[in-house]
Amino acid sequence: MEINSSHLLMQDNITSSDLGAINKFLKKKPKLTQGKKVEEFEKKWSKWLDIKYSVFVNSGSSANLLSIAALKILQKNKTKNEIIVPTLTWSSDIFSVMHHGFKPVFVDINFENLSMDLNEVKRKISKKTLAVFLTHAQGFCGLNQNFIKYLKEKKIFLIEDVCESHGSTLGKKKLGNFGLISNFSYYYAHHMTTIEGGMICTNNFKIYNILLSLRSHGLVREIKSKKVRKIYEKKNKKLSKDFIFLFPSYNVRNTEIGAVLGLNQLKNLDKNIKKRNINFFTFKNHLDKKKFFTNFDTKGCSNYAFPLILIKKNLRTRNKLENIMKKNKIEFRRGNAGGGNQMLQPYAKKYLKIKKTDLFPKVNHIHFYGYYIGNFPELKKKKIIEICKILNEV
């Protein structure tokens, strides 16, 4: 059998309501660079997440970059220069660590949540470990309370990448509340979109001010704390107070249009998460469990895309599956998040001098025999069942 139409990774993520909100805003002939709408979006996002401070930037990758830049500024002990990272993540998580002179220490993952193996993280923590940069992959929760407590006891920072997992929870709290800093992405295919965009969140006022400055060229004038601004203005009397550059930094601001889109999308986020999760369980319940791994840890999940993992390592079967998906116009990505094992990428081999990757069997299995396919709110149950029947043919 064949499905009636192609199955994309994402469909209709920008609605007529979104376009109407942007059109209404533009009719006022407003300022389009970062302004009041950005602040409004940051406040409403903070309320939704139940966190104190949020900083809107131009991408999830920029959120990664600024988070590690802030960590570099806060670093007191220069011998603590290692950050533990997952092997399955988006490349910018690793790049941000490298760009700021830290050494990424890789760990394998679990099939159940596609996140870090927390026991392996504990084994790799050393006197040099400054932080753990954990990715909550594809809507699954990668944390537990014992691990959070363990990091606090060890005085190791936790950074959460929640770019694919808006609304996922641990207990009654949304992910993004457990780390010192957390990152979100509003890329077109994610739970909600500002076309390109990201958010950095924290409960720490000092870090919040650092992030505001880092977002806008390192300028002191961006800092919210009047007390801190006055300290730097007093120290730099030869400089105009509007042009004191505190950090070697970036321009990763977003726009008022992005914020208007974000505000409108945020209204439907909770409703769309529920629809995505219903779709996820429909996929999970109709796939052949002898052929595909379905034993996921679904507690608190907020599915982004459906993970399709062949149980058996068989290239012939894999190639047949890919041919079936191509024939039926089922869009897919092999390797899941970020194309699979980051240690196999050219940058890792060249700049990190990585040679041994066979010690990471689970991520390698995902790299060669794992995929994700589209899950979005408009997807109908009938079509999911049709797709599963096609996939089960393998």
N, C-alpha and C positions, 0 to 999 in steps of 0.2 A: 504494500500500500504506500501511497504518497500523501503528504499533507497538501491541503489546497493552495497554500501560499507559503512564501519563505518565512522562516523563523529567525528574526534578528536578535542581536544581543540587547538592543534597546529600541523602544518604539514610543512615539508621542510623549516624550519627556518634557516638552515645552508646549503648553496648552494654549488655546485661544484666550483663556482667562489671563494667562501670563502676558501674552502679547497685548491684551487690552490694558493691563496695568502699566506696562511700559509706555504704550501710546498715550495714555492719560497723563503720565508723568512728563513726557516729552512736550506735550501741548503747552505746558507751563513755561517752556523755554528755560529750564533750570541749569544750574551749574552741574556739569557731568562728571568732573573729577571727584575724588573722595570728599564726602561732606556729611550732611545731616542724615541722609538715608542709610549710609554706611553705619553710622552710629546707632540708628534705630534698629537695623538688622542685627548688629552685634548684641544689643540689649535683649532683643526678642529671642535670639538664638541662646543666649545665656540663660534666660528664663526657661526655655524649652529643655535645655540640658540640665538645669538646676546647678549652674556653676556661676562664679562671681564675675569673671572677666573673659571676653572674647575679642579677638583681633582678626578682622576680615582681610584676606590677602588674595593674590591673583591665581593661586593654585594650591592643591594639596602638597605638591612638591616644594613650593615656597614655604608652606607651613612646616614641613620637615626641616628645611634649611635653617629657618629662623629659630626653631626649637633647639637645634644643636648649637647654633650660634649663641643663644642665651645660656646654654649649659657651659659653653666655653668661657663665657664671661664670669659665670658663677664658680668655675673650677678653682678651688683653693690649693689643693694638693696636685701638683703637676705630674707626680708619679702615677696618679690614677688616670691613665690615658686610654683605657679599653672600654668599649661599649659593646655589650652582647646584643647580637642582631639575629633575626630569623633567616634561614636560607630561602624561604618562600615569602617574598614580599615585593613591593614595587622598588625599582632600582634607586629612586631618590632617597629612600631610607638609608641605603648604604652610602650613596654619594654624599649625603649631608654629613655623615660621620667622617668620611674620608676628607672632605673639603676643609674640615676644621681641625685636621691633624690628629684625630683619634684613630685607634686601631679597631676595626670591626672584628668581633669574635663570633663566628657562626655556630649555630646549633641546629639540630634536626627538628622535624615537626611531628605532629600527631595526625593521623588520618581523621580522627574524630572531630577535630575543629580546625585543622589545617594551620594551626598556630604552633608556637614554640613548644617543644617538649620541656616542661618546667623542671623536671628532674635533671635533665641534661644541662639546663641553665645553671642550676645549683652547683653541679659538678664543675662547671667552667668558671664560676666566680672565683676571683683571686684578689690579692691586695691591690692589683692594678685596675680593678673594675670600678668605673665611675657610675655607669648606668646600664639599665636594660631597656632597649628600644623594641617594644613588643607590638606586633601587628595582629589586630583582630581581623582575620581574613574572611571575606565573603559573608559577613553577617554573623559569624560565630564568636562567642566569647572565649578569649584565650587565657583568662585569669581565674584564680580562685583566691579565697580570703587567706588561706594559709601561706600562699606565695607572697601576697601583698605584705603580710605581717613579717615574713622572712626578710624581705628587702628592707623594710623599715628597721628591723633589728641590726641588719648589716650596714645600714646607712648608705644604701645604694639607691640612686634615683630611678624612678620608673617613668618612661615616656611612652604614651599610648598612641599608636597609629590606628585611628578609627575611620579611616577614609572609605572603607567598604562596609561599614557596620553601624550606620546611623540608627540609633534607637535600640540597639542590642543592650542587654542588661546583665548585671551580676547582682543577684538578689533583687532588691527594689530600686537599685541605682543604675542609671544609664552609664554605659562605657564612656570613658572620657573624664570621669570623675575620680579615678583611682590613681592616676599618675600625677607627677609634678606639673607636667604639660601634656596636652593631648592635641592631636591633629585630625582635621576632617577635610574631605574633598567634596567639591560640588561640580565635578566633571560631568559632562552631559549624560553619561551612562549610569551615574550613581543614584542613590535613593532620592536625592533632589539635586537640582542643578542651578547654577548661575552661569551656565555655558562653560566657562573656566572659572575656577575659584576655590578658595579653601579657608578654613578657620583654625586659629590657634586658641586653645582654651586653658585657663589656669585659675586657681584660687589664691595665687600668690601675687600681692599688689606690686612687689618689687619686680618680679618677672614680667608682669603685665606692662609696666613702664619701660622695661628694657625692650620688649617686643614692639611696642608702639614706636620707639626710636629706631629700632632695626628695620622696621617696615618702610620707613621714610628717610632713607639716606643717613641714618644715625643722628638725626637732628634732635637737639635738646628740647626745642619748642613743642615737639610731639608728646612729651612726657606730661601726664595728667597731674602729677604731684607738684604743686607750686613750691613746696619746700625744696625738693630736689632741683627744680629748675633754677631757683634763686641761688642755690649753692654753686652750680656750674656757671651762672651768669657772673657771680661775684669772683669766681676763680679766673674768668676769662674776660676781664674788663676791656681788653683791646679789641674784642670781637663784638659785632652786632649780635644782640641776644637772639635775633631771628636766624642767625647762621652760625650756630655752634654745632660742629659735627663731633659727636661723642664717640661713636664707634665706626670702624671701617665697615661700611654696611651696604645696603641695597635699596632699590626702589621696587617693591613688590606689592604696591597698593592695588586695590580693585577700584571699581567705578560706582557711581550712583545707580547706573542702569543695572549692574550686577546685583546691587543691594535691593533694588525694586523687585527684580526677578526672584531673588532669594526670599524676600518677605512674602511674596505671593505663593511661592512653592511651599514655604513652611506651613501654611494653613492646611495643606493636604497631606503633610508628611506622615502623621500618625495613621491616618486612614489608609494611605498607600502601603505602609509597613504591614498592616494587617492583611491586605490583599496579597502582598508578596509572600508572606508566610503561609497563607492558605495554598498558594501555588506551589511553594516549596514542598509541602507535605503531599500534595497531589503527585508531583514528580516522584518523590521518594517512595510513595506507596504503590506506584504502577511500574517501577523499574524491576527488572529481573534481578533478584538478590543473589543469584548464583553467578551472575556475570558482572554486576556493578556493586561497589561498596556503598551501603546505605546506612551504616550504623553510626550516624553522626550524633554528636552531643548537641541537642537542640534546645537546651535550657537557655532562655533569654535571647534566642536568635532573632535576627532581623535580616532575612536573606537578601543578598544583593544579586547573585547569579547562581544558577544551580550547578554544583560540582559533580562532574561525571567521571568516576574513577573505575577503570577496569581492574578487576581483582587479579587476574592472571597476567603475568609478564609474557606477552606473546606479540611480537611485531606484526605477524600475519593478521592476527585478530584486530590489532590496533589499526592497521592500514585499511582493513575491511570496514571498521567503524567509521573512519574518516571518509572513506568513499561513499558510505551510506549517507552520512551527514551532508556531504557536498552535493550528492545526487538530489537530495530532498531539500536543498537550500536551507539547511539548519546551520546558522552561523556559530562558530565555536572558536575557542582559544585553547590550544594545547599548553599544558604546564600550569594552568590556573593563573593565580596572581603573578603578574610581572614576567610571564613566560617560563616559569619553573625555577629551577635551582640557580640562584644568583651566582653561585661559585663557578658555574660553567661559562659565565659570560666573559667576553674578551677583556673587559676592564679589570675583572677580578684576577685573571691570569697574568695580565701585564703589570698592573699597578700594585696588586696585593700579593703577587707571586704565589698564587694558590695552585697546588699541583694535585694534592690528594682530595678527591671528592667521593671516594667509595665508602667513606666512613659515615655517610649520611644517606642510608638506604631508603628512608621513607620519602624524603623530598625528591630523590632520584626516581622513585616509582611514580610520583606525581608528575615529574618533569617529562617522563616518556609515555606514561599511560593515564595521565589525568587531564581533564578538560573542564571548562565551564561553558554553559550555554545560557541563553537569555531567560531572565525572569523579570517581568514588569507588571505593574498593576492592571493593565488592560488585557492581559493574557487570559483566555477563557479555558475552563476546565476541559472541555471537549478537545481543544487543540492540544493541551498537555498530554492527554491520554493517547491521542493519535501519534504525537512525537515519541512517547514512551514505547508504543508498539513498534515503531520503526527502529528505535535504538535497540530494542530487545531482539531484533532479527539477527544481530551480530552473533 
